[in-house]
Every structure is written in structure tokens, then in C-alpha cells.
């Protein structure tokens, strides 16, 4: 039930047409080797998302990672004990069209 409250609150104002990145992760031992960044970079380079990509995170370290990939903070909200950051990244290919 807590997960449903989190999703409802965090995704209530997803930008129109945006795809939502629900989960992305790597094994803990691979996290310090840049594996997550390479995985995210590959996904962003290969997945067409004309409305951009929306995501949420409750981990501040993830906010720094996502900013490096062009995501901007849309809002921060409290969901129970969590401080959730909602972020969005436009599709850079949309400018080329």
C-alpha cells in the first residue's frame, strides 16, 4: 500500500507525453564502477521519447546522477518518511526535428 501511495503522489503530475522510467539499477558492487551511468546513458541514447522522460527518486545521490544526464527537478515532495524528487528530461532529438 505504501508503494501505491508513493507512485500516486510522485507521478500525479507527470508531464504530458513523457515516458516514465520506473526502475533502473545495478548490483551494489557495480555501482561504484559507473555501470549505472553507462546503463542510463545507453537507455537515453537509444529510446525515443518525444515527450521526454520522467522519473522520481528518493535517493539524493541519484539526483546528482540524473542531473549529469540532463534531468531537471520539477518538484520535491514528502511521501510519508521519504523526500521524493520528481525529474524530467526532454528528448534532445526533439530539437533536431
C-alpha positions, 0 to 999 in steps of 0.5 A: 500500500505504501508503494501505491501511495508513493507512485500516486503522489510522485507521478500525479503530475507527470508531464504530458507525453513523457515516458516514465522510467520506473526502475533502473539499477545495478548490483551494489558492487557495480555501482561504484564502477559507473555501470549505472551511468553507462546503463542510463546513458545507453537507455537515453541514447537509444529510446525515443521519447518525444515527450521526454522522460520522467522519473522520481527518486528518493535517493539524493545521490541519484539526483546528482546522477540524473542531473549529469544526464540532463534531468531537471527537478520539477518538484520535491515532495514528502511521501510519508518518511521519504523526500521524493524528487520528481525529474524530467528530461526532454528528448534532445532529438526533439530539437533536431526535428 
